[in-house]
Every structure is written in C-alpha cells, then in structure tokens.
Amino acid sequence: MPNLIRKKLIETWKKIGAADAARIAEQTPTPGVTVERGIPYLADGHPMHTLNVYYPEGAAGLLPTVVDIHGGGWMYGDRELNRHFCMFLAAQGYAVVGMSYRLLPETDLRGQVQDIFASLHWLEGHAAEHHCDLTGVFLTGDSAGGHLSGPAASVSLSGELRKVYGVSPLSFPFRAVAINHGACNVNELGFIKGFMGTLVEREMKSMLFGKRPKSSPQYRRASLTDTAVGITLPPLMLISSEPDGLHERQTLKLHAWLKERGIPHETLFWTRERGERLTHVFNITHPEYEEAVETNLMMLAFFEKSMKREGAVRDEQI
C-alpha cells in the first residue's frame, strides 16, 4: 500500500507540473531583469544542485537580497518554478536567489535542508559577483518552501540544530523571513481527511524522516514550532488567504502558536470577500494579479522595515 500511495503522489505532482508549465508559458515575464540560470552551487553535477540569480538590468554594486525556496509538497519543482515571482521582486531593486533542491523520495528532509544550506554557502563565496549584499539577506518560501524556510532560519541560529541537520554555520544572518501560504507543520499535515489522509500522511513522513519517522533526529525538530523554541527569530511575516486550503489548518495554527509564546510577527491575510481566486500561493503563481502585486510589495516593505527597526507588530486583513 505505501508504494501505491507514493506512486499516486508522484503522478499527482506530475499533473500539477504539467498545469504549471502551461501557466508559466502563457505568463509575461517582468521586463528589465537579468536572469543568470543554472549556476551550480555544488560541483557534483546534480541538476538539482543549481540556482538562478535575478537582478535589475544594468545593476551596479550590491543590492538587498531575497533568497526564495520554492514549494511543491517537498516532491516537485525546481529553480524555474517561481521565476516570474522572482523576476517581479528583482525588478523592484533586489537581487533574488532561487535554488533547486533534491526532492522526495530521492532524499529526505535532512537532505533538503542540507541542499538549501549548500546554496547559501555558495552565496557566501559568490555574492559580490551577482550583486548580492550579504548584510541584507531576506528569506522567503511558499507552501512546502514556506515550511523549509522556518527550519532554515532556526538552524542558522542554533548549533544544536546544525548538528541535527549536518550543516555548518552561515557567515551572514537572515534579516527577516516571510512564510507564504506555508505548509508549516510536517507532523500535522492534514491535507486529506479520513483513512486515506492517514495513509498519505504516513507515507509522507516515511519519505521525510525514514521508515521509522519517530526515531529520526529530525522528527521533532522539523517545523518552526519545533525549532523556534529558545531562539530569537528574525522579524517574521506570515502571508496567506482564506480561500487557501492550508490557511486554517496550517497558517492560522502557526499564527496562534507564535502569539501564545509572545514571538513577534506580522501577518497579511486576505479575506474570502476579496475573491476566491486568491487561493494557495496566488501571489507566487500569479504575480500579475493586482492583489499579488500589493502582497509582494508589502512583503518587500516588511523586509526593508526590518533593516531599520525592531518592535511594532501589525496584523493586516484585507
């Protein structure tokens, strides 16, 4: 049964991939952006150990830098999936780095975090060549990438967590983190209800953590709610929308957890009244939407503000 479920999951993501490819082909890229594609961040020849860098045409000097972790249920996607989103951000005066990372079931959660850190260590050695300012690095991710951005931020701040994931410390801090429509808690996915949902969640955990998930060192150190305890996080923003199926069971639960513990964060939640099209990761998949433009500009404003002050927390519900 697990192999059948895994096969069905892979087939589902292939269908989503075909739909994404058709959508991306029809969209118009933001003009005025230079794209450097397929840069290896590890010299092992693996196609997923590559990244893209985006920056405004004619850029001179160093620019504030956004690191983007794509989504795709930990099983799908690469550095090209979010390219229109990354180009929009770059056009606003940023350098943007979007990496591929190995996917389930080729690797596990530990391997994915290691890939992300490998791309960040590449950035340490090559930032200036690509207009990236390491004094102003911001982290964002959507869906499964939103989940991965949480542990990535925590692991960067904790020697214990770095041992758990087998990564070395970074030479630069994340100045702020934005989680877009995050699949925030891998121990309570809840994507599908009922018996089938239980089987899917069990199979996902086996891919993320191994055949005996609870014996994995990463199992209870896998999500922001596990890893942020005792850590002073950088300024944090949660972005979501009521039509998103993950809003209540993932983003709102993380929001409540952060509030209960007095962890400062800001939110930008779109209400259902603003339209049903504002569904899961709409500001990533459709950066041309008016609401997506507003959302992404507010995210960048939050990043800029984080460079200037700490303190005030704001909740936005549009």
Secondary structure as UniProt FT lines:
FT   HELIX           2..26
FT   STRAND          33..40
FT   TURN            43..44
FT   TURN            47..48
FT   STRAND          50..56
FT   TURN            57..58
FT   STRAND          63..69
FT   TURN            73..75
FT   TURN            79..82
FT   HELIX           83..91
FT   TURN            92..93
FT   STRAND          95..99
FT   TURN            104..106
FT   HELIX           109..126
FT   HELIX           127..130
FT   STRAND          132..142
FT   HELIX           144..155
FT   TURN            156..157
FT   HELIX           159..165
FT   STRAND          174..180
FT   TURN            186..187
FT   HELIX           194..209
FT   HELIX           213..215
FT   TURN            217..220
FT   HELIX           224..227
FT   TURN            229..230
FT   STRAND          236..241
FT   TURN            242..243
FT   TURN            245..246
FT   HELIX           247..251
FT   HELIX           252..260
FT   TURN            261..262
FT   STRAND          266..270
FT   HELIX           272..274
FT   TURN            276..277
FT   TURN            280..281
FT   HELIX           282..285
FT   TURN            287..288
FT   HELIX           290..306
FT   TURN            307..308
FT   STRAND          315..317
//
